[in-house]
Amino acid sequence: NIAFPLATFTTALAILFGLGAASKFSLLLGEKKPEQARRTLGNALTLMTIVGALMAACAIVFLKPMLYLFGATDAILPYAEPYARIIALGIPFGIFATGAAYFIRADGNPNYSSAVLLAGAIFNIIFDPVFLFVFDMGISGIALATIFGQMLSAFLALYYLLRRFKTGTITRRDLMPEWKIVRQICALGAAGFFNHLAMSAVQMVQLNTLRPFGRLS
């Protein structure tokens, strides 16, 4: 629960870049502009990679104050800190997998898009008890199962974009960010982003509100 606002914010970024780019991609395909459509996805892939890496680095560097901000207590911190540190390492994979799933759906393959997300979730469900009980890794094992599931989803999404993408090949030129394209992506993904940002804020307020009751008990 303490680390959950971090996961919600990860989803918010995936929606900002993934859903925003997928929406613009669909509009451009409708206008018979496949090259501009691919360029939009290329820009979004670059944004997800860079922002994901920066967010992971910031979460690791400022992990302890961040957890206290989320509502951690001195009693919970020894459990929350190792779990959140591992979860932070998986942020780039989580953003990429969720965001790319929107691209795959927009490319006309909703079944594969669902499989990308389900594969990671199923892996997590299966290996949570394996890492926790069989390998006796404690809460760190649960976090490892989570990020390994995210890595699996990210790999499946990357495979599709490289090998099965119907709208052509995304080139290096497409990956070069352009301010106009970035602005359009963020404009279309802003509603979902701010919705999840508000959810993160609500979670933090709730956890901080509950903290004194935990101390009293």
Helices and strands as residue ranges (DSSP letters): H 4-14, I 15-19, H 20-30, H 34-61, H 63-70, H 77-89, H 91-106, H 110-129, I 130-134, H 138-159, I 160-164, H 172-175, H 179-216
